[in-house]
Amino acid sequence: MPTGPLRTTTPTIDVYIKLAQYPILSDRIRLRMREELFRRGIVHKTDFEQEVKDLAIESQRREGLNNPTVQEDEGAWQRRLDTIRDLHTDNYFANNLGSTLLEQLIEEVLSNQDKAPQAVELTFNPEIAPWAMLFEQGEVYDALPPPDQEKVKHHLEEIKVVLIKRLLSDQLPFIRVAKHVFSIKDLNWIYERLIGSGKIGGKAGGMLMAWHILEKATHDFGPDIARQVTIPDTYFIGSEIIYEFLLQNKLERFVNQKYLSVEEMRTQYPEIVSHCLAGKIPNYIKEQLRDVLNRLNGRPFVVRSSSLLEDHLDYAFAGKYASIFCPNQGEPEANFAALLEGIRRVYASTFNPDAMLERQKHGLIDYDERMAIMIQPLIGHQYGRYFLPTIVGAGLSQNPWFKQNDSRAKDGCLRLTLGLDERVDLPLEDSKACIISLNAPDYLNESQALIQKKVKVVDLEGNDFKLLPISEILQTDYPYGRYLLDPQTQRLSYDHLIEDEKFIRLMRTALTRLENTYGVPVQFEFALEIIDAPGGPDYKLYILQCHTAA
C-alpha cells in the first residue's frame, strides 16, 4: 500500500490535513497564518472576524437552532467560533497564499519553540513602546497557560494600563476599574477601529467598559447575560484630530474661550459654529471616513460626541455636547457630506458655553478638553417607509424616587421610548417621562399617563426625520405590536415588558453588575431589540452609554 504524503484535490483541505499533523502547534501556526493575511492586506482583521461570526450564525441555523441565544450557551458558542475561525483561516490562506508559505510558517513555529519561554520576560519599556510591540507582547501573555500567566500578570497589567491610557483615558479612577475589565483583545479591537490618533473619549470608554463588564460570565451578580448584551458597530475618531482640524482651518484662536465671561462665550459661540461648519477635515481622515460610510451600508447612523471629560467616573457632562443623526438615504456624496457636517457640528459643540460652565462647576476649566467622536449605526428596524428603534431608554441602578435606605431603591428604574429619543444623554430624573420601577415591576407613581403620544422616526424615502402620531406606527401589522400595543386602548403600553420576567431579570442584572463593578450608582443608556422566539420574546441589549449617576 502506498505510504506517500496525504494529498487532496482542494487547496483548503490540503492545508487542513497538513495542520492536522501538528495538533498542539496548529493554533500557533494558524495565528501566524492570520497575521500574514492581515499584514498583506488580503483581508482586514475586522472584516475577517465579522465573516467568522456570520458563518457561525449560519451554522447555528443549519444545525436547527432557531433561537440560538437561548439554545446555545456561551461555551458552545465560543467553541463554534473557534472552529469556524480555524476553517476560515485555512480557506483564506489556501486560496491566497498557498502551501510554500505555509511550510515556511510551520518551520518558523517549530524553530521558535525553544525561544518561546524567553518571550515571558518583558524586555522593553511599555510607556515608550510602539503599538505593535505592546499588542504582540500582550497576546503572548494572554496565550500562556494559567500557571505561567500568573508569573507575568504584573507585566500584563502594565501593558494594559499603558494601552488604556493611550486609547481610553488617563483618569486614574477609570484606569483602576478598566484594567480589570479590558483584555488585550478588547483593546486591540478598539485600536483597529480608531481613525487618526488620540483617545476615543469618555463616552466611548464608558460604553465599552459597560459592555465588557456585562459580557463576562460571572454569577456573582445574577445570571450570565453575555449573549444578550452588545454594542452598535462603532468607529472612533481620535481626540487629536480636533486639533488638526482647528489648526488647518486657523481656528486655534478659539481654544481660550473657556477663560471668557459667560456673556462673551455666548456672544461668540454662533461665530465659532459658523467657522467650524465651513472648516475642512484632513484628507487622510476623509479617506478613512469613506470606508466607514461604506461599511454602514446605507444604515441610518449617528455622529456622537465623546470628549475626554464625558462620562468620567466623577461627572458625566450629560447633554452638553452634540449628537447628530443622519438618515443616510441620499446619494453617496450627499451622505458623505452629511457625515462630515455631523463631525463639524460635534467639534463646534466643544465650545458650547453650557459645557464650559459645567467644567467651571467641577473645577475643570484648565483641563485640556479634547473631542473624540463615535460613528454608530442606529439600532432598529424598518417598518414600511420608516426606520425606528424598537425601544431606546435609560436605566438607573438606584431609583431616585425612593430614599436610599428604602429597599425598593436598589433594583433601579427605567425610562423607555419607542423610536428615536433625543433625551438619551439627559439625566433620567430630569426628563418628564414614563418611569418603570424594577422593584415589584410597575409604572412609578402611575406615570403610564406620561407614555409618549408621538414617535420620532427616520423617513427612508424622504431622507429625513419625522415626528408622527404613535398611531401611525402601532398599526395591526406592526411587527412588535403584540408586545407594545394595549389591545383595549390601542395605545402604546409597556405592560408586556413589565410582566416579562426575562426582560426584568436582564435589566436588573445589568444595572446591579454595573453598580457593583463601578462601586457607585450608575446610569446607562441603551437600545433594545425584541426577538421573536417560540417560548416568548427574547431581548438583545445594546449599550450606548454608561456613567456614574449624578
C-alpha positions as a printed Julia matrix, in Angstrom:
550×3 Matrix{Float64}:
   0.0    0.0    0.0
   1.4    3.44  -0.89
   2.63   5.43   2.09
   3.27   8.78   0.39
   2.16  12.14   1.78
  -1.54  12.79   2.22
  -2.98  14.57  -0.82
  -6.26  16.19  -1.69
  -7.8   17.79  -4.73
  -8.61  21.08  -3.0
  -6.07  23.5   -1.52
  -8.17  24.2    1.6
  -8.33  20.54   2.55
  -4.61  20.29   1.8
  -3.93  22.99   4.4
  -6.3   21.39   6.9
  -4.67  17.98   6.56
  -1.21  19.5    6.84
  -2.1   21.27  10.07
  -3.76  18.15  11.45
  -0.23  16.73  11.68
   0.57  19.4   14.31
  -2.26  19.01  16.85
  -0.51  21.06  19.55
   1.19  23.7   17.43
  -1.67  24.22  14.96
  -3.11  27.12  16.98
   0.2   28.99  16.83
   0.61  28.19  13.15
  -2.87  29.49  12.35
  -2.16  32.63  14.35
   0.85  33.26  12.1
  -1.28  32.47   9.03
  -3.8   35.12  10.04
  -1.04  37.63  10.74
   0.21  37.15   7.18
  -3.3   37.5    5.74
  -3.83  40.77   7.63
  -0.33  42.12   7.03
  -0.54  41.55   3.27
  -3.94  43.24   3.07
  -5.73  40.14   1.8
  -8.47  40.68   4.37
  -8.91  43.25   7.13
  -8.93  41.75  10.6
 -12.28  43.36  11.46
 -13.86  42.01   8.26
 -12.39  38.57   8.9
 -13.86  38.37  12.4
 -17.25  39.58  11.17
 -17.22  36.87   8.48
 -16.4   34.29  11.15
 -19.33  35.48  13.24
 -21.7   35.42  10.25
 -20.59  31.91   9.3
 -21.03  30.76  12.89
 -24.6   32.12  12.97
 -25.29  30.43   9.64
 -24.0   27.14  11.06
 -26.37  27.5   14.02
 -29.33  27.77  11.67
 -28.07  24.8    9.68
 -27.99  22.76  12.87
 -31.58  23.65  13.69
 -31.02  26.33  16.34
 -33.88  28.72  15.66
 -33.29  30.57  18.93
 -29.51  30.26  19.46
 -29.29  32.91  22.19
 -31.24  30.57  24.45
 -30.41  27.17  22.96
 -26.61  27.51  22.95
 -24.59  28.55  25.98
 -21.53  30.8   25.85
 -19.08  27.9   25.98
 -20.66  26.16  22.98
 -20.8   29.45  21.06
 -17.11  30.08  21.72
 -16.18  26.57  20.55
 -18.24  27.15  17.43
 -16.45  30.44  16.76
 -13.02  28.86  17.29
 -13.8   26.03  14.88
 -15.18  28.35  12.21
 -12.21  30.71  12.64
  -9.76  27.87  12.04
 -11.58  26.68   8.92
 -11.93  30.22   7.6
  -8.2   30.79   8.16
  -7.37  27.64   6.2
  -9.67  28.67   3.36
  -8.3   32.21   3.04
  -4.7   31.07   3.28
  -5.07  28.19   0.82
  -6.72  30.34  -1.83
  -4.45  33.36  -1.47
  -1.01  32.41  -0.14
  -0.52  28.7   -0.73
   1.5   25.78   0.54
   5.02  27.19   0.12
   4.45  29.98   2.61
   2.62  27.56   4.9
   5.71  25.34   5.02
   7.81  28.38   5.91
   5.45  29.34   8.74
   5.46  25.8   10.09
   9.26  25.8   10.09
   9.26  29.19  11.81
   6.96  27.97  14.59
   8.94  24.76  15.01
  12.25  26.61  15.21
  10.88  29.11  17.73
   9.6   26.51  20.19
  12.7   26.73  22.34
  12.63  30.51  22.26
   9.01  30.86  23.35
   9.67  30.82  27.12
  12.05  33.77  26.73
   9.13  35.89  25.5
   7.74  35.79  29.03
  10.27  38.38  30.17
   9.38  41.99  29.45
  12.47  43.38  27.75
  11.22  46.88  26.84
   9.62  49.92  28.45
   5.88  49.77  27.65
   5.44  53.52  28.16
   7.52  54.28  25.06
   6.96  51.09  23.07
   5.17  51.16  19.69
   1.61  49.89  19.42
   2.54  46.67  17.61
   5.04  45.67  20.27
   2.53  46.21  23.08
  -0.19  44.17  21.41
   2.18  41.4   20.36
   3.65  41.02  23.85
   0.21  41.26  25.45
  -1.09  38.49  23.2
   1.89  36.33  24.19
   0.96  36.74  27.85
  -2.73  36.14  27.19
  -1.92  32.87  25.4
   0.11  31.44  28.28
  -1.38  28.64  30.39
  -2.68  29.83  33.79
   0.38  28.78  35.85
   2.75  30.68  33.54
   0.37  33.62  33.21
   0.38  34.03  36.98
   4.14  34.69  36.82
   3.74  37.56  34.36
   0.43  39.08  35.42
   2.23  42.23  36.61
   3.73  42.67  33.13
   0.34  42.08  31.5
  -1.28  44.61  33.82
   1.36  47.2   32.96
   0.82  46.72  29.23
  -2.94  47.02  29.65
  -2.6   50.21  31.69
  -0.37  51.77  29.02
  -2.85  50.84  26.28
  -5.8   52.14  28.33
  -4.01  55.46  28.87
  -3.29  55.77  25.16
  -6.66  54.63  23.86
  -9.24  55.4   26.51
  -8.39  57.63  29.43
  -5.58  58.74  31.7
  -8.05  59.37  34.55
  -6.89  57.19  37.45
 -10.4   56.29  38.74
 -11.24  54.96  35.27
  -7.96  53.05  34.93
  -8.44  51.37  38.32
 -11.62  49.74  37.03
 -10.73  49.37  33.35
  -7.52  47.37  33.81
  -9.56  44.55  35.36
 -12.22  44.69  32.65
 -10.43  45.01  29.3
  -8.37  42.24  27.73
  -5.6   42.75  25.19
  -8.02  41.5   22.54
 -10.6   44.1   23.61
  -8.05  46.91  23.39
  -6.8   45.71  20.0
 -10.4   45.8   18.73
 -10.61  49.48  19.69
  -7.26  50.29  18.07
  -8.31  48.72  14.78
 -11.41  50.94  14.66
  -9.6   54.14  15.56
  -9.41  56.82  12.87
  -6.48  59.14  13.35
  -4.68  59.44  16.67
  -5.52  60.13  20.28
  -8.02  58.67  22.71
 -11.59  57.62  21.95
 -13.03  59.77  24.74
 -15.05  59.23  27.88
 -18.42  58.4   26.37
 -16.89  55.71  24.16
 -14.82  54.41  27.06
 -17.86  54.18  29.33
 -19.86  52.35  26.67
 -17.1   49.83  26.04
 -16.36  49.24  29.7
 -20.03  48.6   30.46
 -20.24  46.17  27.54
 -17.23  44.17  28.67
 -18.4   44.15  32.29
 -21.72  42.66  31.21
 -20.36  40.18  28.69
 -18.17  38.46  31.25
 -19.66  35.22  32.51
 -19.93  35.86  36.23
 -22.63  34.61  38.52
 -21.77  36.94  41.4
 -24.46  39.41  40.37
 -27.17  37.41  38.66
 -27.35  35.12  35.64
 -24.98  35.08  32.67
 -26.25  37.66  30.17
 -23.19  37.75  27.9
 -25.05  36.63  24.78
 -27.79  39.21  25.32
 -25.52  42.25  25.52
 -23.55  44.02  22.81
 -22.84  47.48  21.35
 -23.51  49.03  17.94
 -20.86  48.54  15.24
 -18.8   51.57  16.3
 -15.91  53.53  14.8
 -13.91  56.21  16.59
 -12.21  59.45  15.53
  -9.29  60.06  17.89
  -9.16  63.08  20.18
  -6.06  64.55  18.5
  -7.88  65.18  15.22
  -9.82  68.15  16.56
  -6.5   69.97  16.99
  -5.58  69.19  13.4
  -9.0   70.47  12.35
  -8.59  73.71  14.3
  -5.05  74.33  13.05
  -5.84  73.51   9.43
  -8.76  75.96   9.47
  -6.98  78.64  11.54
  -9.47  78.29  14.39
  -6.98  77.77  17.2
  -7.71  81.3   18.39
 -10.91  79.95  19.92
  -9.27  77.46  22.27
  -9.13  80.07  25.05
 -12.91  80.61  25.05
 -13.08  78.92  28.43
 -11.46  81.96  30.07
 -14.02  84.47  28.76
 -17.07  85.65  30.65
 -20.31  83.76  30.14
 -21.74  86.65  28.14
 -18.7   86.74  25.85
 -18.81  82.98  25.33
 -22.49  83.07  24.4
 -21.96  86.02  22.07
 -19.07  84.38  20.19
 -20.42  80.82  20.07
 -22.55  81.27  16.9
 -19.46  82.59  15.1
 -17.46  79.54  16.21
 -20.19  77.22  14.93
 -20.22  79.03  11.59
 -16.44  78.77  11.22
 -16.45  75.08  12.17
 -19.16  74.27   9.64
 -17.05  75.91   6.93
 -13.9   74.08   8.03
 -12.09  71.35   6.12
 -11.43  67.93   7.59
  -7.94  66.5    6.9
  -7.89  64.5    3.66
  -6.4   61.35   5.19
  -9.22  61.31   7.73
 -11.81  61.74   4.97
 -10.42  58.71   3.15
 -10.97  56.54   6.22
 -14.42  58.06   6.76
 -15.44  56.98   3.26
 -14.55  53.44   4.23
 -16.67  53.74   7.38
 -19.61  55.04   5.36
 -19.29  52.07   3.01
 -19.31  49.72   5.99
 -22.51  51.34   7.27
 -24.06  50.09   4.03
 -26.95  52.55   3.88
 -27.99  52.26   7.51
 -29.04  55.44   9.34
 -26.31  56.49  11.74
 -25.4   58.93  14.48
 -22.26  61.02  14.97
 -21.77  61.24  18.74
 -19.52  63.36  20.89
 -17.04  61.58  23.13
 -14.92  64.22  24.81
 -12.18  63.32  27.25
 -14.33  64.56  30.14
 -17.62  62.93  29.15
 -18.8   60.06  31.32
 -15.93  60.48  33.75
 -16.43  58.44  36.91
 -16.99  61.64  38.9
 -19.04  63.69  36.4
 -20.94  62.91  33.22
 -21.36  66.16  31.21
 -24.68  64.69  30.1
 -26.27  66.54  27.21
 -23.57  69.22  26.95
 -22.13  68.19  23.59
 -23.78  67.38  20.27
 -25.01  64.14  18.74
 -26.02  64.4   15.08
 -28.38  61.86  13.49
 -28.06  61.16   9.76
 -30.7   59.3    7.69
 -28.03  58.18   5.16
 -30.57  57.58   2.39
 -29.37  60.05  -0.26
 -26.77  59.82  -2.98
 -23.33  58.65  -1.76
 -21.77  62.12  -1.93
 -24.71  63.69  -0.11
 -24.48  61.04   2.62
 -20.76  61.66   2.92
 -21.33  65.42   3.16
 -23.86  64.81   5.94
 -21.31  62.7    7.82
 -18.68  65.45   7.54
 -21.16  68.1    8.66
 -22.08  65.97  11.66
 -18.41  65.78  12.64
 -18.01  69.56  12.27
 -21.08  70.18  14.44
 -19.74  67.91  17.16
 -16.4   69.73  17.02
 -18.21  73.07  17.3
 -20.09  71.84  20.37
 -16.74  71.54  22.18
 -17.06  75.32  22.68
 -20.66  75.17  23.88
 -20.94  77.72  26.73
 -23.04  75.27  28.75
 -20.18  72.77  28.59
 -17.75  75.48  29.69
 -19.96  76.3   32.67
 -20.12  72.62  33.59
 -16.33  72.49  33.55
 -16.19  75.54  35.81
 -18.65  73.88  38.17
 -16.33  70.87  38.59
 -13.08  72.87  38.72
 -12.01  71.6   35.28
 -11.76  74.82  33.33
  -7.98  74.47  32.98
  -8.22  70.9   31.68
  -7.15  70.41  28.06
 -10.53  69.14  26.88
 -10.42  67.4   23.5
 -13.22  65.96  21.46
 -13.21  62.43  20.12
 -16.14  61.16  18.07
 -18.11  57.94  17.71
 -19.87  56.93  14.49
 -22.56  54.31  15.05
 -25.42  52.8   13.03
 -28.82  53.3   14.6
 -30.22  50.15  16.14
 -33.73  49.41  14.97
 -35.94  48.0   12.23
 -37.72  49.07   9.07
 -41.47  49.44   9.04
 -42.73  50.42   5.62
 -41.02  53.65   4.63
 -39.81  54.28   8.17
 -36.89  53.14  10.29
 -37.05  53.32  14.06
 -35.55  51.77  17.18
 -37.88  49.26  18.81
 -37.04  50.59  22.26
 -34.44  53.06  23.49
 -34.11  54.02  27.08
 -32.11  54.78  30.16
 -31.67  52.87  33.39
 -30.62  53.91  36.88
 -29.22  51.34  39.27
 -30.68  53.27  42.22
 -34.24  54.54  41.97
 -34.05  58.25  42.95
 -37.77  58.37  43.69
 -37.18  56.24  46.78
 -34.94  57.11  49.71
 -31.53  55.43  49.68
 -32.33  53.32  52.74
 -35.55  52.12  51.12
 -35.08  48.56  49.84
 -37.17  49.42  46.79
 -34.45  51.77  45.53
 -31.78  49.14  44.92
 -33.49  47.43  41.98
 -33.36  50.6   39.91
 -35.7   52.02  37.32
 -36.05  52.57  33.57
 -37.25  55.16  31.08
 -38.44  53.56  27.84
 -39.2   55.16  24.48
 -40.43  53.82  21.16
 -38.41  55.31  18.3
 -35.64  57.88  18.49
 -35.17  59.59  21.84
 -33.23  62.84  21.93
 -33.16  62.7   25.73
 -30.71  59.81  25.69
 -27.91  61.99  27.1
 -30.04  63.61  29.81
 -30.21  62.54  33.47
 -33.15  60.19  33.76
 -34.78  62.0   36.65
 -34.65  65.32  34.75
 -36.85  64.09  31.9
 -40.62  64.12  32.21
 -41.4   60.61  31.1
 -42.97  57.3   31.91
 -40.76  55.62  34.53
 -40.8   51.9   35.3
 -39.68  50.74  38.71
 -37.84  47.41  38.66
 -38.81  46.62  42.24
 -42.12  44.76  42.08
 -42.08  45.94  38.46
 -44.69  48.54  37.66
 -45.14  52.08  36.44
 -43.77  54.51  39.0
 -46.31  56.85  40.56
 -48.84  55.99  37.84
 -46.51  57.53  35.27
 -48.07  55.49  32.47
 -50.04  58.68  31.89
 -46.77  60.1   30.52
 -46.3   57.4   27.88
 -45.44  59.14  24.63
 -48.1   60.11  22.12
 -45.7   60.75  19.23
 -42.76  58.83  17.82
 -39.68  60.13  16.01
 -38.62  58.01  13.04
 -36.29  58.05  10.04
 -38.24  58.6    6.83
 -36.25  56.4    4.47
 -37.98  57.68   1.35
 -37.73  61.33   2.35
 -34.16  61.01   3.72
 -35.27  62.93   6.78
 -36.69  62.59  10.27
 -40.37  62.81  11.12
 -42.39  63.13  14.29
 -45.53  61.05  13.84
 -48.61  60.3   15.92
 -47.83  56.97  17.51
 -51.0   55.51  15.98
 -49.31  55.71  12.55
 -46.72  53.18  13.73
 -48.72  50.96  16.06
 -50.86  49.52  13.28
 -52.15  45.95  13.27
 -49.28  44.85  11.03
 -46.56  46.47  13.14
 -44.17  43.57  13.89
 -43.83  44.33  17.61
 -47.42  45.4   18.18
 -48.26  42.35  20.28
 -45.57  43.41  22.75
 -46.2   47.17  22.75
 -49.87  47.72  21.92
 -52.61  47.69  24.53
 -55.43  45.73  22.85
 -58.06  47.56  24.89
 -56.98  51.16  24.29
 -54.96  50.6   21.09
 -52.23  52.76  22.64
 -48.57  52.21  23.43
 -48.11  50.13  26.55
 -45.13  48.61  28.33
 -47.29  46.16  30.29
 -45.85  43.17  28.42
 -42.28  44.16  29.28
 -43.15  44.88  32.9
 -44.72  41.44  33.24
 -41.94  39.56  31.41
 -39.51  38.07  33.93
 -36.82  37.66  31.24
 -36.81  41.37  30.49
 -36.87  42.43  34.14
 -34.11  39.95  35.02
 -31.93  41.2   32.16
 -32.25  44.85  33.2
 -31.85  44.2   36.92
 -28.78  42.06  36.3
 -27.19  44.67  34.04
 -27.75  47.53  36.48
 -26.64  45.55  39.54
 -23.49  44.25  37.87
 -22.51  47.7   36.62
 -23.05  49.32  40.0
 -21.06  46.62  41.79
 -18.16  46.95  39.36
 -18.12  50.75  39.38
 -18.66  50.85  43.14
 -21.25  53.63  42.84
 -24.76  54.02  41.35
 -24.76  54.22  37.56
 -26.95  55.36  34.7
 -26.74  53.66  31.34
 -28.44  54.34  28.03
 -29.44  51.52  25.72
 -31.33  50.31  22.68
 -33.37  47.14  22.93
 -34.2   44.61  20.24
 -37.19  42.35  20.77
 -36.59  38.95  19.18
 -39.49  36.65  18.39
 -39.0   33.17  19.83
 -41.26  30.12  20.27
 -41.37  30.43  24.06
 -41.95  34.17  24.09
 -39.74  37.11  23.19
 -36.02  37.31  23.81
 -34.06  40.53  24.09
 -30.8   41.96  22.8
 -29.44  44.87  24.83
 -27.22  47.4   23.03
 -25.2   49.57  25.39
 -25.0   53.16  24.12
 -23.52  54.94  27.11
 -22.71  54.38  30.77
 -21.64  56.75  33.51
 -21.96  57.25  37.22
 -25.29  58.68  38.34
 -25.18  62.38  39.14
